[in-house]
Amino acid sequence: MDSLINKIIALEKISQELEPSLEKRNSLNEQLQQYTNHFIENTEYNPSYYGGNPDSEKLRIKPSKKDLKELLSIYTSEVVQKGINPAGGGHLGYIPGGGIYASALGDMLASVTNEYAGMYFGSPGAVTMENELIDWMKNVFNFPKEAIGNLTSGGSIANLIALTAARDQHQIKNEKISQSVIYLSPQVHHCIHKALRIIGLEDVQVRLLALDELSRIDIIKLNESIQDDIENGLNPFLVISSAGTTDTGAVDPLEQIGKVAQTNKMWYHIDAAYGGFFILSETKKYLFKGIELADSLVIDPHKGLFLPYGLGAVLIKNKEAVFHSHHYTANYMQDAITNTQINPADVSPELTKHFRGVRLWLPLSLYGIEPFTACLDEKLLLTTYFRNRLKEIGFELGPEPDLTVSYFWYPSKDVAENKYNEKLMEIIHSDGSVFLSSTKIDGKFVIRMAILAFRTKKITIDKAMKMIKKCIGKTNEYFNK
Ligand SMILES: Cc1ncc(COP(=O)(O)O)c(C=O)c1O
């Protein structure tokens, strides 16, 4: 017995390191706070893109210990100073994320208290908070009270949950798979295709719809395509539209597509991961008319509400369709079964999960919605400002964007346009003061702007213009113009 107790005491001493004293915690907190304050204060002056690869040796887990000071220095050189700086305002590529500070505090709270947000029984408060946030979103998007939802890690998982529900509602399985048809835009985010494979729908028929000149789904072609398929004995069951495509930011005609889906008794899914929260802008509300017709809707607070990466959301009207694949019980869960509220675990592949609700609840409760709406409106105006300035120096622009994603290219005369703009993009990336990305529109290489980072300000666009002018000079030099 004595030896057992002695062993326990010995191990207790060693494992005690996992519970630092108040004094040690204060010291760690102070170092980290200094670090994050320095990061935030200097973010405007730091590059938006760093080339090079991290030294994996420095990141390797080794038996020897390091102190926080050394670790923060490694974090800076091998993580922060590599690749894109997504917390900075100069991230104007892909779909920028955010990183508002109050969310980081929310994450800290969630991690320290480690509330169990998977089941109501474990943490009624955490689950109620997450369900309140879902109710808030239902309200924003005019979804009915009975709809259910989930706070996911991001848009991909949110789309996966929604498409699983569509599959189950329409019982697309076995021989029905190859006879069933899904209608979507060629500009739909690739996570939709990925999700279809994951949920066993690789062999469904996918109709990539024709788009109008503003890259929106052409409603006449959609109707024709559905009628053709019905006449050919197929089973049209799902139509997907985007409220803000990743490529061009286009918002499909949501209401018209919704009506087509209703008429044909199809599931209507809207991916509004990028654009959804622009519904809060009075100037853009009209674009979202009909969003409430969706059977399922994806929105991403880690895009449109400027949160740090790690928060998407899905809203779904038909609870049974979701529960078919996601609601399970087990003997060891018997104490946790309550009928009080929807459990996040019943609406998601996850059981245990990060209590991600706090990272949204805290900023929304601290600030209200007004600064978020103002920030969205600011991004819309900055998009116009950027486009105007580009035009002034001779760039050709894509069509007037619905939201804050747009594209442009330099109309080079002597060198093939694609070749010129590819080189220009490469030089912009190696400059790195502001980060832009590129895409192809009907085979044409174009440079893309996506203005959604909350730290993007007028001064950022002015900086981008300065950089672009410099890079044009270098591109011309390269081609000996
Ligand atoms: C329209 C759209 N849908 C889905 C996604 C995927 O979201 P996530 O990267 O959060 O998984 C993105 C990402 O940019 C997107 O723009």
The ligand as a MOL file (V3000), in Angstrom:
LIG
                    3D

  0  0  0     0  0            999 V3000
M  V30 BEGIN CTAB
M  V30 COUNTS 16 16 0 0 0
M  V30 BEGIN ATOM
M  V30 1 C -18.6650 29.8780 -51.0180 0
M  V30 2 C -17.8220 29.0220 -50.1260 0
M  V30 3 N -18.3260 27.8730 -49.6530 0
M  V30 4 C -17.6160 27.0690 -48.8490 0
M  V30 5 C -16.3260 27.3810 -48.4840 0
M  V30 6 C -15.5460 26.4450 -47.6040 0
M  V30 7 O -15.4980 26.9740 -46.3370 0
M  V30 8 P -14.3560 26.5610 -45.2870 0
M  V30 9 O -13.0630 26.9400 -45.9180 0
M  V30 10 O -14.7130 27.3520 -44.0950 0
M  V30 11 O -14.4560 25.1020 -45.0500 0
M  V30 12 C -15.7490 28.5660 -48.9510 0
M  V30 13 C -14.3740 28.9470 -48.5930 0
M  V30 14 O -13.8240 29.9130 -49.0300 0
M  V30 15 C -16.5170 29.4120 -49.7910 0
M  V30 16 O -16.0250 30.5620 -50.2770 0
M  V30 END ATOM
M  V30 BEGIN BOND
M  V30 1 1 1 2
M  V30 2 1 2 3
M  V30 3 2 2 15
M  V30 4 2 3 4
M  V30 5 1 4 5
M  V30 6 1 5 6
M  V30 7 2 5 12
M  V30 8 1 6 7
M  V30 9 1 7 8
M  V30 10 2 8 9
M  V30 11 1 8 10
M  V30 12 1 8 11
M  V30 13 1 12 13
M  V30 14 1 12 15
M  V30 15 2 13 14
M  V30 16 1 15 16
M  V30 END BOND
M  V30 END CTAB
M  END
